[in-house]
Amino acid sequence: MLLQRLAKAPKTSVKSRPFRIFRAGNDPMVVIRLARGGAVKRPFFNMVVADSRRARDGRFIERIGFYDPKAPEGRERLRIDGARLTYWKGKGARLSDTVARLVKQFGEQTKAA
């Protein structure tokens, strides 16, 4: 009975995969970006090395620093492990726009100090 129904089912010629995602071949798979933490209206960001396909706050490879935009006066606002940053950039990791801006700011801070 079931086989007869399956045999009578209309056959479609369209073989589409609507949720397939195509990536360009030159997209780096490792990215250095910020992962948000902290409470509501009190953001705190960890600077992480992660697979670019993972969620923003999801699994990461390594934590290389932090950024606290609401840090009170006298407390550390930005910390980056420069050696690990250089290592991952050497391996081909891409910096997100915000991380690139923070790294530039961090370089200016270390030169001034």
URJOMO-V560307 format. One record per pair of residues at least 6 apart in sequence whose C-alpha atoms are under 8 Angstrom apart, sorted by the first residue. I is the first residue (numbers start at 1). GAP is how many residues later the second one is. Records with the same first field share a line. If there is no record, write none. Layout:
I: GAP ; GAP
This chain:
28: 24 ; 64 ; 65 ; 66
29: 22 ; 23 ; 24 ; 64
30: 19 ; 20 ; 21 ; 22 ; 62 ; 63 ; 64
31: 18 ; 19 ; 20 ; 21 ; 62 ; 63 ; 64 ; 65
32: 15 ; 16 ; 17 ; 18 ; 61 ; 62 ; 63 ; 64 ; 67
33: 14 ; 15 ; 16 ; 17 ; 62 ; 63 ; 65 ; 66
34: 11 ; 12 ; 13 ; 14 ; 22 ; 64 ; 65
35: 10 ; 11 ; 12 ; 13 ; 21 ; 22 ; 23
36: 7 ; 8 ; 9 ; 10 ; 20 ; 21
37: 6 ; 7 ; 8 ; 9 ; 20
38: 6 ; 7
42: 28
43: 25 ; 26 ; 27
44: 22 ; 23 ; 24 ; 25 ; 26
45: 21 ; 22 ; 23
46: 17 ; 18 ; 19 ; 20 ; 21
47: 16 ; 17 ; 18 ; 19 ; 20 ; 33 ; 52
48: 12 ; 13 ; 14 ; 15 ; 16 ; 17
49: 11 ; 12 ; 13 ; 14 ; 15 ; 39
50: 9 ; 10 ; 11 ; 12
51: 9 ; 10
54: 6
64: 16 ; 17 ; 20 ; 21
65: 13 ; 14 ; 15 ; 16
66: 11 ; 12 ; 13 ; 14
67: 10 ; 11 ; 12
68: 8 ; 9 ; 10
69: 8
70: 7
71: 6
78: 28
79: 27
80: 23 ; 26
